[in-house]
Amino acid sequence: MEQNRVIIFRIPLMLIFLAAVTLFSQVSYKSGFIVTLQSDTVYGKIDYKVWVDCPESIDFKGASETIMSYDASEIKGFGVRNEHYISALVEVDSNAVSVNTMGIELDQAHSFMTVFLKVLIEDEKSLYEYIDGPDIKCYYYKADSVFILLENEVILKRKMNQYEGNRDVNSHGVIKENRVYLEQLAQLFNDWGIDRYHLNSTEYDKKTLKNLFEEYYSFTEEKIEYKAPDRRIRMEFGLLAGVSFTYLNFALLGTQDSDLNFISDLDFSLSSNISGGLFCNFSIPDNRNSQSWYNKLMYTSYSVDAFSESDDNFIYSSQFDLSYLKLFSMYRYNGLFANENLFVNAGFSLGYLLANTNFSTIKLQEESTLTPQLYEKEIETDLKSLELGVAVGGGLKIKNFSIELGYEYANGMIPSKSLRGRVHRVYCLFGYWF
C-alpha cells in the first residue's frame, strides 16, 4: 500500500514541478504597442501583468528584442490585449474612509501626478480611469487636451444627539458625497439634453459612467472610436480525455467483526484507466478576469485486486471493478504568478456508480490438513451508489488546448460500519475548448 501511495503522488508532483520550471522559464510578453513622445507608434511585445491597478511602468520588447522599461513620463501611451493606456498629468483625489473603535476617520488628499490612465471610452468625449490601491479610484474626461478630474468629494458630517454639559456623549459620523461630477457631466453633455433624473442615477463607478458615455454616442448615432471591452460572465464548453490512476485503502473501525475485515491488510494494485467527458466553464467578471466556476462531467473506472497468504495457511484475495459517472464542481483561478495560461482548481466531486463487479475470497492452501469445504468462502458486497469527494488540480491552457493534472480524495464504496474505505485518484487530462 505504501508503494502505491508513493507512485500515485510522485506522478503529480513531478508534473507540477516540470510545469513550474517551464512557466518560470517562459515570459508573459504579449503583442502590443507603445506611442513615443514623438507620437510614433512602435509595435512589439509588452510584459502583460493582468493589471488591477494602473501600472506605474511597463517592460517593452521591440524588433531588437531588447527589453526597455517605460514609465508614464517616457511614453504617451501603450496598448496590449485590447487594453489601452494613456499617459497624462492629472489631479489625483484620495478619499480614504476608515471605521474603527474610536469612530470614523476621513483622509482626503489631492496631488498632481503623471500616470497611466486606462482608456474606457476614446472619442470626441472620452472617459478614463485611474486606480491605485483600494483608496484611489478616479475618473477623468478630456477638454482641450487637458484631463479633467470628475470630482466626487467624500464629506464627513458628525451628528450630535445628546449632551452632558458641553460634552457630547452620543455622536456618530455620517459619510456623504459631494457629487460635483454630476454638474461636470451636465456641462460636458450640454448638447444632449439629458434629464436630471437620469443624470442623478449615475454613480461614481466605471459601469454607470461608461454606460452614460455609451448612451450619449447612441443618441448622437456616432460610432465610438475605441471602447474598453466589458467583462461579462462568459460560458465555455469543451471535451476532456486522458488517463486516471486509482488506488484503494481500507482501515478497520473499532472491533466489530465482519467478513471483510481482512481487506484492511491487503495491498491493492494501482489501476490506470482511460477517462473522459465534457466540461463547462463560467468566467466570473472581475478586474483580472481571473476567476471562474469550472464544472466537468466525466466517466471514470478502475480495476484493482489484492492477494496475500497468511501464516495460518489461509489465502485472502479481493477484487473491485467499478465504473462511475462523476460530476466535479470547482472554483478555478487563472493567471497564477501573473501568467494567464496557468490555472488552479479546488472543489467537490459527486460520483454515481454505473456498474460494479466485486468479490473477495478466503480459502485454505492445498497443503492444509483441514477440510477445505469448511474454510472456503466467497464474499460479494453491496456497494454504495454515491461517492463524495474533494478535488484539487491545476494546469496550462494555451489557445484552445489545455492540459490538467488533478487529485481526488473520495469516501469510498464500502457501506460496512467496521471498515472505512478511501479512494485516491490522479487525473491527467487533455482538453479542447470550443
N, C-alpha and C positions, 0 to 999 in steps of 0.2 A: 504493500500500500504506500509506503513511504517513497518507493522508487517511482510509482505512478505520479505521486504528488510533485516530485522534483521535475519529472518530464513535463507535466502539464503546465507548470509555472515557468519553466525555463523558456519555453517557446514564446509566450507573450513578452517576457522580459527582454529577450534578445531582440525581438522585432521592434519593441518600443525604443530600445537603445539605438538600434540602427536607424529608426525613423528620426530620433532626436539628433543624431550625428548628421544625418542628411539635411535636416531642417536648418541646423545652425551653420552648415556649410553653404546653404543657399542664401540668396539675397532676396529681399522683398521689393525689388525695383519694378515699377510698373510704367508702362508707356505714358508719357505726359509731355508738358512743355513749360517753358518759362518765358516771361516777357521782360526783356532787359530794360535798363534805364533809358536806352536809346529807342525804345518801342519796337525792337526786333523780337520776333518770335523764334525761339530755338527749341527744336524738338529733341527729345531724348528719353531718359527714364528717371523717375523720381522714387526715392525710398518712401513707400506709402505706409504710413503708420496707423491707418484707420482711426483718424483723429476724432476725439470727443471735443477737446478744446481746440481753439485755433492754434496752429503750430507757431512756435517762435522762429523756427528756421527749418529749412529742408536741405536734403542732400540730392544733388542732381548729377547725372552722367550724360554727357553729350556724345558726339561721334568719336571722340578720342578715348572714351571710357574712363576718363579721369573724373574722380568724384570731387565735386565742388559744393561747398555749403553756402547757402544764401539766407540772410535774414530779410526782414521787411524793408530795410533801408538800402538793400543792394539790388533788388529787382522790383519791377512794377506788379508782378503777379505770377501765378502759375496755375496749371490745371492737371489733374490726374484722376482717372476713373470717373469721369463726368462730374467731378467736383472742381469748382473754380474758386480761387482765392485772389484777392487784390490787395496791394499794399496801400496803406493810407495813414495820414496823420489825423488822428481822431481824438475826441474827448471821451475818456472812459469814466463811467459812473459806477461806483461800487456801492450797492445798498445791501449791507450785511446785517441781518436781524437775528439776534440770538435770545433764547429764553432760558433763564436759569433760576436758581432758588432765590436770588436777590431781585428778580423781576425781569423786565425786558430791556435789552441794550440795543442801541442803534448806532451803527458806524457807517457814515457816509463820507465818501471821498471822491474828488474829481481830479483828473490829471490828463495831460495830453501825451500821447504815445504814437509812435509809428509801428503799426501792427499789420498782420494779415487778417483781412476780413473775409468771411465766407460769403460768396455771392448767392443770394436766394432768388432774386429777380434782376436781370440785366436788360435794360432798355432805356427809353427816354426817362421814365420814372423807375428808379432801381431801389432794391432793398438789400441790405447787407446785415450780417450778424457777426458779433464778436463774443466769444465765450472764453473765459479764463477761470476755471475752477467753479465751485458751486455758488460763489458770491458775486460773480461778474457775468452778466448776460445783457448785452447792449445791442440795439438795432439802429440802423442808420439809413438815411436816404441821401441822394446827391443832388446838389443845386449849384449850377455854375462851377462845376469841378470841385466843389467843396463838400466834404462829407459832414452831414448834419446829424447830431445825436437826437434820436427820438427820446424825449425826456420823460421819465417816469419816476419821480422822486418819492421815496418812502418817508412818511411823516409819522413820528411817534407822538401821540397825544395821551396825556395822563388824565384820568377822571378821578376826582376826589369824592368819595362817597360819605365819609364820616370823619369827624374831627374830635379830638380831645384837646381843648385849648387851641394852640397853634400847631399841634402835631397831627399829621394825617395817619390814621390807624387802619384805613381800609381804602386803598387805592389800587388801580390797575391800569396797565398800559393798553392802548388801542392802536394798532397799526393801520394806517390809511395810506392810500396812494394819491399823489397829486398828479393826475393824468394829463400832463401838459401835452403829451404826444398826440392826444385826440385833436387839439387845436392845430397842431402842426400838420396832421393828416388832412384836416378840413381845408387848410390853405393849399396843400400840395395837390389835392383833387378838386380844386375850386371849379374846374371845367366839367366836372362830373355831375354835380348837383346831388351828392349823396345825402340822404336824410339823416337827421341827427340820431334817431333811434338806432339805425343800422350802424352808425359810426360808434355810438356808445357801447355797442356789444363787442367791439374789437378789444381783446385783451392784449396785454404786453407779452406776447409769446410768438414763436415762429409760425405756428399753424394759422392763427387768426390773422396775423399781419400779412402773411403770404397770400392767404385767401382773399384779403381785401385788395391787394395789388392785382391778383388774377381777375377779380370781378371788374376792376377798372378797365383792364385790357379787353375783357369780354364786352363791356359796354362800348368801348371805342372801336371794337371789331378789328383790333390790331393784333398781329401775331407777335408773341413775346420772343425777343431775340435769344435769350437764354433763361431757363428756369431750372433750379436745382430739383432733381427728382425727389418725389415724395416717397416716404418709407411706409409701405403698407404690408399687411400680412400677405405673404406670398406662399402659395401651396405648390409643392413639387412632388412628383412621383418618380418611381424608378424600380429597377429589378436588382435583386441580390442573388449571388450564387457563390458557394465556397465550400469550406470543409469545417467540420466541428470535431473537437476532441473531448471525450467524455470519460469520467471515471466515477465510481460509486464508493462510498464508505459507509459503514454501519457502526453503531455503538449501542451497547446494552444500557437500558434504563431500569435501574432497580434490580430486583432479584426475581421478578415474576418469570415463571417458566414458560417457554414457547418452543415449538418445534423448529423455529427458525433462528433461535439464539446463536447457533453455531456460525451463521454467516458473518457475525461481527468479527470473527477471527480470520476470515478469508481475504486474500489479496486479489482483488478483481483486476482483470486486464483492462488496458486502455483501449477505448473504441474510437476509431476515426471513421467518419461518415460524411457523405455529401449533404449539404444543407442549402436551402434556397427559399426565396419568397419575394414579396413586394414590400415597398416602403412608401410612406407619405410624410413629408417634412413641412411643417408650418413655421415659416420665418416670423419671428416676433419683432415688430418695428421698434428700433431704438436708435440711439445716436451712432452706434457702431454697426448696426445690422448684424449683430454677433450671436444672437440667441434664437433658438428655435425649439419646437416641440416635435420630436422625431419618433415616429411610430413605424413598426415593421411587423408584418405577419409572415411567419416562416414555418416551413416543415423541417423537422429535425428528428433524428433517430439515433439509437445506439444499440450495440450488442456486446455485452460483457459476460465473462464467465470466470469462475474460480474453482480451484481444486486443491485439496490438502489431504494428507494422511496423518492420522493421529498415532500416538504410541500404543493405544489400546486396540490397534488393528482395524479401526473404522476409517472409511473413506468418505469425505464430505465434498460435495460439489454443488454448484449453483449457477444458474444462467438466467439472464434477463435480456430479452429482445423487445424493445419498446420504440414506438414512434409517436410523435406529438405534433400538434398544430399549436404554435406559440405566438402570442401577442406581446410585443415589447413596447412600452410607453416610456420615453426617456427625454430628459432635458439635454439639449445639445448647446455647447458653447463653441463658436467658431472664432478663429483669429487668435489662438493662443500664441504667446510670445510674438505678438504683432505680425504673425504670418497667417493670412486669411485662408490658406489651404489646410491648416491644421485644426482639428476639432477633437473634443472630448464629449463623452456621453455618460449619463448616470440616470438610472430609473428602475422600473419594476418589470417583471415578466409574469405572464399567466399562460400555462400550458394545458391543453386538453388532450387526454390520452386517446389516440386513434386506434391503436392496435397493440397487443402485447402477447408475448409468449414467455412464460417463466416457469421454471421448475427447479426444485432442489432435492437432492437425494442424500440419504445416509445408508451406507451398507458396509458389510464386513469384507475384509480382504479374503481371497480364496483360501489362503493357508490357515485361516482361523479354524479352530476346533469347534466353535459354536455353530449352532444351526443357522444358516443364512436367512431362512424364511422369517425367523423371529427378529431379525435385526436389519432388514432392508425396508426402506420407506421412501416413497416419492411424495414431495410436497408441492402443491400448486397454490399460489396465494392470490386472493382477490386484491387488486391494486387500486389505489385512489385514482379517480378520473381527472382530478385537477392538481396541477403542480404550480406552486407560487415561488417566486424567486426575486432576487435583486441582480442588477446587471450594471456593469461599467464597461467603458471602452474608449477607443479613440482611433484616429486615422487621418488620412490625407484625401482631399478632393481637389482634382485638377480638371477644370472644364467639366465635361460630362461624365467623368470617371472618378471612382473613389475606391479606396482600399480601407477596410475597417477591421480592427482587432478588438475582440470583446471577451469579457469573462462573465459567467453567470453562476450564481450560487442558489440552488433551489432546494425545497424542503423534502424532496424525495417522494416515493410512491408507496412505502410500506405503511399500512394502517395499524400495525401492531403497537400496543401500549408498552411492550417490553423492548422494542427496537426503535432506534432513530436512524433513518436513512437520509443521506445527503447526496446531492448530485452536483458535480463540478463540471462546467463546460467552458471550453475556449473556442471562440469562433474566429475564423479568418475568412472574410467575405469581400468579394469584389462587387462593386455596384455600378450601374449605368443609370444616369439621370436624364429623364426625358425633357 
